[in-house]
Amino acid sequence: MSQNTKLKALVFTNFCGDEFHYKLVNGINKVLEELEINIPYISSSETNFTMIESAFSVTVIGEKLDNERPKYKNYAVVGFPLVGNEIIDNPNQVITLKEFIQLVNNFNISKVVCVGSKGINEKLKRIFNKSFTSDKIDLYKSSGPSTCVLIEYNKYEQLPKNLLHKITILN
């Protein structure tokens, strides 16, 4: 969705055993409901072999939308880079799915990029060819489960007011 696509279908594979399949289905249904998306999905429970580890694979199929957005010159982080128990201890610092959708649908924002385990500055370099410093947020800390996103935006005044407490402007 952050890549300007409309989701069309979802495929997931469960390597956790049959006893967890219904929990995975419930989780996927909860996510789709929260995103207000109704798409078909299929699943496979790989029970023909047993693994010591658990694994879960998801593939989402989408269609690229034609409406290209202009490039802007302002950057910010929404949410905070958190790992492990920090996520449980600070749920109000994690960007939610509803907030993510709010950013994706805001035409003042040209890009929404999920931050991964290598941190904010690594993603800034890779996607925007930019690097910043900040005394408000650790730009090198892992955000492995995408607890924050980068945005490229036009005007600060047009950012969602309900998210200002989670937004760190990058200069």
Beta strands, then each sheet from edge to edge (+ up, - down):
strand 1: 5-14
strand 2: 41-45
strand 3: 56-64
strand 4: 74-79
strand 5: 109-114
strand 6: 148-153
strand 7: 167-170
sheet 1: 2+ 1+ 3-
sheet 2: 5+ 6- 4+ 7-
end
